[in-house]
Amino acid sequence: MHAFLKKTLVFIAASACCTWASAQKAPSASSSYAQRDDAQAFVNEVAAREHIDRGWLQAAINQAQFNSRVQSLMTPRTGPAGVKNWRAYRSRFVEPIRIRAGLRFWQDNAATLERAEREFGVPAEIIVGIIGVETIYGQQMGGFTVADALATLAFDFPASHPRAAERAAYFRRELEQFLTNAYLTRVDPFEAKGSYAGAMGIPQFMPSSWAAYAVDYDGDGRIDLFNSPVDAIGSVANYFVSHGWRRGLPTHYRVLVDSSPQQLATLLAPDINPSFSAAEMLANGAAVQGEGSANAGPLALIELKNGGDAASYVAGTQNFYVVTRYNWSSFYAMSVIELGQAIRQARSSGVLPGAEPQPAAEVDPSNAVAAGYAQAWRRSKAAGAPPATAPMPAN
């Protein structure tokens, strides 16, 4: 039996009106893929490989529209590269809007989060952090037609990208997965909305992740990541475990770095891949603090650049690396971790959404999460409104 038939997946909101015949709509001649040789070759290959009715798949590809906005958003920026700034990046995600929404989400789904932590070993704060960074708990799931976005990136990926051929191949696989699922579950592939990269639902799963890692955690017989927070929570936890999450292991440790340029280059060469023991890091001038000094597993020196100021560093564990499987970025991973920590801190301290935190002088300086929350709240209050959120920039 085909893998897709083993799971009932739902790519669209339950309220959407989906019809099996909708893939037969006549395409727009000006921007469709009806006359493209590469698109037609894709139809032949996928129909044979996935045992899909060729006529249905042909009609779906013919209906898919090139989206110039999708192509533009995926095109590398030209000109001088901006200076990476962890503090500026962090402020986009560890901020009052997401903290208040995260508190509500945690309160509404406390039992499910506790269950997922117990069954999968993934802390509730990590799950809450991921969903908050990705979609502000389902508030911003994307407005691009997924079929059009994936087709655009499959057949018209920006040639200026340094890995254009590799990325185009990746999106062809995602388009194949998406259309195969739509065919087997008899839903309209043009109803699904998501990000410009084709990610969907509350946790922003790509089609391949949906097929491989999504779970029916609420037990209603279907997987619905658009409308079911319970399915989203279980699916995120399953995603992490499937990528090597280790129960009870912290994501990172504090580290004091006093390395020579050559030592620092050695430690940073593997990027976010855990590659050094605590002793090896110490030999290269990076002293892992606290219980991390006795950590038995490999570590990575994570550099968080702060613009023109000195960089910050942490020692990332296997679990830090697992968080980056969602997005290959140390900035992203730290934002997820610290947003979850901030929400947990607010939840345990009784700071409710909209309530004023302690003044800066009364905040324990060792608690950077609480201090950061207090500072962000005061900035938003001084401006007269909470800061607007923005899409996650590339790290």
C-alpha atoms as one frame of an Amber mdcrd trajectory, in Angstrom:
protein
   0.000   0.000   0.000   1.273   3.484  -0.838   2.596   5.336   2.213   0.039
   8.078   1.783  -2.817   5.593   2.057  -1.645   4.606   5.528  -2.432   8.052
   6.871  -5.409  10.320   6.322  -3.822  13.700   5.833  -5.681  16.979   5.478
  -3.905  19.767   3.598  -6.749  22.248   3.744  -8.939  23.855   6.375 -11.952
  21.754   7.263 -14.227  24.632   6.409 -12.958  24.836   2.819 -15.208  23.463
   0.110 -13.103  20.909  -1.726 -14.184  19.170  -4.894 -12.460  16.338  -6.703
 -13.152  17.923 -10.073 -11.552  21.263  -9.213  -8.175  20.192 -10.611  -9.886
  20.180 -14.009 -10.295  23.968 -14.136  -9.031  25.619 -17.300  -5.611  27.230
 -16.736  -4.692  30.797 -17.502  -2.684  30.628 -20.717  -0.368  33.527 -19.864
   1.320  32.165 -16.757   0.405  28.489 -16.465   2.718  25.540 -16.961   0.534
  23.921 -19.619   3.057  24.430 -22.433   6.272  23.882 -20.505   8.280  20.823
 -21.540   9.840  20.432 -18.089   6.434  20.562 -16.425   5.019  17.990 -18.829
   8.007  15.714 -18.219   7.260  16.046 -14.500   3.677  14.912 -15.144   4.825
  11.785 -16.967   7.414  10.861 -14.340   5.176  11.403 -11.311   2.132   9.700
 -12.839   4.221   6.585 -13.444   6.096   6.661 -10.146   3.137   7.444  -7.858
   0.429   5.609  -9.876  -1.627   8.782 -10.263  -4.181   9.229 -13.017  -2.227
  11.112 -15.662  -5.214  13.173 -16.788  -5.808  14.489 -13.261  -2.150  15.310
 -12.735  -1.934  16.971 -16.159  -4.914  19.179 -15.340  -3.433  20.115 -11.965
  -0.082  21.133 -13.456  -1.838  23.015 -16.252  -3.768  24.985 -13.660  -0.699
  25.865 -11.576   0.334  29.482 -12.004   3.767  31.071 -11.946   3.980  33.445
  -8.966   6.546  36.204  -9.428   6.314  37.192  -5.764   7.344  33.687  -4.697
  10.289  33.784  -7.069  11.299  37.231  -5.813  11.164  36.191  -2.171  13.431
  33.225  -2.905  15.924  35.294  -4.926  19.146  36.064  -3.022  19.532  39.728
  -2.139  22.248  41.615  -4.009  24.555  44.311  -2.739  26.541  44.386   0.504
  25.489  41.738   2.985  23.909  43.077   6.144  25.658  42.720   9.460  24.166
  39.858  11.433  22.750  40.980  14.734  21.392  38.405  17.162  19.807  40.975
  19.457  17.870  42.551  16.578  16.788  39.143  15.278  15.732  37.984  18.738
  13.592  41.060  19.274  11.364  40.045  16.362  10.334  36.823  18.075  10.894
  37.085  21.815   8.437  39.928  22.219   5.140  40.647  23.999   2.778  39.650
  21.190   4.170  36.134  20.955   4.630  35.803  24.721   1.000  36.702  25.431
  -0.247  34.469  22.622   2.041  31.704  23.861   0.657  31.958  27.366  -2.879
  31.550  26.013  -1.831  28.654  23.788  -0.088  26.889  26.680  -3.080  27.429
  28.954  -5.545  26.158  26.351  -3.432  23.112  25.505  -1.727  22.363  28.826
  -2.916  18.760  28.995  -1.786  18.011  25.446   1.603  19.633  25.975   2.082
  17.630  29.170   1.122  14.455  27.328   3.517  15.169  24.455   6.350  15.891
  26.883   5.657  12.645  28.710   5.333  10.503  25.584   7.994  12.062  23.357
  10.354  13.641  25.869  10.232  17.033  24.145   9.695  19.872  26.663   6.486
  21.849  26.306   8.459  25.083  26.024  10.263  23.856  22.902   6.989  22.922
  21.202   5.422  26.228  22.229   8.519  28.098  21.041   8.436  26.485  17.589
   4.760  27.171  16.989   5.129  30.739  18.253   8.045  31.557  15.980   6.468
  29.857  12.984   2.893  31.173  12.998   2.155  32.954  16.300   0.041  29.925
  17.242  -1.833  29.703  13.965  -2.438  33.416  13.466  -0.093  33.699  10.461
  -0.085  30.497   8.417   0.578  32.137   5.040  -1.608  33.281   2.185   0.142
  31.800  -0.856  -1.558  29.096  -2.905   0.687  26.153  -2.089   0.347  24.452
  -5.470   1.400  27.652  -7.259   4.270  28.340  -4.857   5.691  24.835  -5.182
   5.298  24.802  -8.964   7.057  28.162  -9.234   9.981  26.960  -7.139  10.080
  23.590  -8.886  10.187  24.947 -12.431  11.303  28.577 -12.051  13.633  28.608
  -9.070  15.816  31.756  -9.207  18.871  30.974 -11.326  20.935  33.476  -9.329
  20.752  31.293  -6.232  24.124  29.576  -5.579  22.385  26.193  -5.178  19.630
  26.716  -7.740  19.701  23.215  -9.266  19.715  21.514  -5.849  16.915  23.666
  -4.510  14.770  23.257  -7.633  15.115  19.476  -7.306  14.039  19.716  -3.665
  10.903  21.669  -4.564  10.034  19.236  -7.344  10.021  16.483  -4.735   7.828
  18.608  -2.469   5.427  19.347  -5.339   5.256  15.636  -6.145   4.501  14.827
  -2.522   1.855  17.520  -2.288   0.006  16.547  -5.459   0.211  12.836  -4.702
  -1.413  13.438  -1.355  -4.106  15.637  -2.874  -4.916  12.916  -5.402  -5.061
  10.083  -2.876  -7.114  12.016  -0.324  -9.379  13.548  -2.997  -8.958  17.151
  -1.966  -8.546  20.262  -4.062  -4.810  21.048  -4.267  -5.573  24.676  -5.048
  -7.417  25.356  -1.806  -4.376  24.941   0.444  -2.673  28.172   1.557   0.740
  28.423   3.123   4.079  30.171   3.048   5.857  31.233  -0.125   8.020  28.098
   0.265   4.991  25.800   0.513   4.996  25.228   4.292   1.542  24.685   5.753
  -0.513  24.744   8.900   0.034  25.745  12.510   3.558  24.258  12.626   4.407
  25.094   8.967   5.209  21.587   7.751   6.432  21.040   4.211   4.540  18.303
   2.304   7.292  15.723   2.914   7.355  16.494   6.636   3.571  16.275   6.770
   3.676  12.823   5.197   6.584  11.563   7.314   6.063  13.119  10.745   2.518
  14.440  11.154   0.342  12.445  13.563  -3.339  12.217  14.430  -2.796  13.240
  18.046  -6.417  14.092  18.820  -7.633  10.685  17.633 -10.332  11.913  15.271
  -9.155   9.754  12.390  -7.428  12.432  10.354  -4.374  14.670  10.514  -5.317
  18.342  10.375  -2.453  20.725  11.044  -4.534  23.709   9.937  -7.212  23.502
  12.598  -6.100  21.094  15.316  -3.592  22.443  17.862  -3.517  18.941  19.328
  -2.360  17.413  16.040   0.153  20.252  15.662   1.636  19.658  19.119   1.965
  15.910  18.628   3.407  16.360  15.146   6.081  18.830  16.256   7.096  16.502
  19.084   7.230  13.551  16.686   9.302  15.611  14.235  11.905  16.320  16.907
  12.110  12.729  18.136  12.419  11.510  14.547  15.380  13.850  14.071  17.231
  12.604  17.135  15.885  14.524  20.130  17.354  13.149  23.371  15.077  13.143
  26.395  16.426  15.207  29.307  19.359  16.745  27.427  19.520  20.583  27.524
  19.684  22.386  24.208  22.807  24.328  25.192  25.147  25.361  27.980  26.830
  28.612  28.882  30.402  28.871  27.668  33.243  31.314  28.346  35.367  31.861
  25.257  38.981  32.992  25.483  40.287  31.488  22.258  43.001  32.596  19.900
  41.806  33.379  16.362  43.119  30.023  15.200  41.392  28.155  18.038  38.152
  30.013  17.416  38.294  29.186  13.721  38.770  25.513  14.623  35.752  25.516
  16.923  33.517  27.351  14.458  34.484  25.315  11.393  31.776  22.614  11.895
  29.143  25.361  12.265  26.164  24.014  14.250  27.164  20.354  13.973  28.135
  19.021  17.435  31.739  17.938  16.935  33.752  18.514  20.120  33.840  17.110
  23.612  33.794  19.555  26.511  37.495  18.772  27.043  38.307  19.512  23.400
  36.457  22.795  23.624  38.398  23.701  26.761  41.669  22.871  25.009  40.666
  25.409  22.369  39.874  28.151  24.861  36.129  27.608  25.311  35.186  26.582
  28.855  31.747  24.993  29.057  30.066  26.038  32.280  28.122  24.190  34.958
  26.935  20.667  34.264  27.923  21.145  30.640  31.566  20.609  31.587  30.686
  16.973  32.286  28.508  16.545  29.190  29.328  13.198  27.621  28.076  13.982
  24.129  29.487  16.184  21.379  29.043  19.939  21.476  29.151  22.774  18.963
  30.361  26.296  19.630  27.439  28.460  18.546  28.379  32.016  17.613  25.672
  34.666  17.820  26.978  37.812  16.179  25.752  41.105  17.625  26.447  43.569
  14.851  29.410  45.732  15.771  29.438  44.490  19.365  31.115  41.381  20.697
  29.503  38.111  19.680  27.691  35.895  22.158  28.468  32.190  22.425  26.777
  29.054  23.738  27.747  25.394  23.592  25.056  23.645  21.581  24.136  20.007
  22.220  22.565  17.392  19.979  19.185  18.846  20.922  20.211  22.320  19.748
  21.130  20.724  16.432  17.727  19.026  16.303  15.961  22.395  16.655  17.908
  23.586  13.605  16.399  20.729  11.570  13.331  22.957  11.419  15.432  25.823
  10.065  19.195  25.687   9.508  19.985  28.748  11.587  21.483  29.258  15.023
  19.547  32.530  15.303  16.309  30.663  14.590  17.048  27.917  17.097  17.930
  30.362  19.876  14.775  32.373  19.168  12.665  29.223  19.514  14.437  28.259
  22.732  14.297  31.701  24.325  10.690  32.361  23.315   9.712  29.095  24.982
  11.742  30.000  28.058  10.146  33.444  28.240   6.652  31.959  28.060   7.488
  29.347  30.676   8.930  32.080  32.931   5.846  34.267  32.499   3.591  31.267
  33.142   5.401  30.190  36.315   5.764  33.727  37.684   2.111  34.597  37.170
   2.809  37.429  34.711  -0.365  37.318  32.635  -0.801  38.756  29.118  -1.041
  42.521  29.387   0.220  42.635  32.973   3.199  44.854  33.704   6.370  42.958
  34.648   8.761  44.020  37.400  10.860  47.146  36.853  14.342  46.440  35.518
  16.025  47.111  38.866  13.925  44.401  40.510  14.544  41.742  37.874  17.160
  39.184  38.804  20.072  40.068  36.476  20.927  36.388  36.159  17.534  35.759
  34.580  18.147  37.055  31.071  14.798  35.770  29.824  12.771  37.709  32.386
  14.915  40.797  31.882  14.488  40.607  28.116  10.722  40.304  28.493  10.577
  43.302  30.794  12.664  45.427  28.440  10.603  44.447  25.406   7.376  45.244
  27.249   8.636  48.686  28.274   9.745  49.464  24.712   6.319  48.565  23.353
   4.610  50.620  26.065   6.780  53.658  25.322   5.913  53.362  21.636   2.216
  53.295  22.462   1.565  49.831  21.053   3.123  46.369  20.886   5.814  46.140
  18.188   4.639  44.756  14.885   5.819  41.290  14.069   7.706  40.580  10.872
   8.466  37.520   8.779  11.566  35.679   9.867  14.578  36.964   7.898  17.261
  34.629   6.628  20.172  34.130   8.994
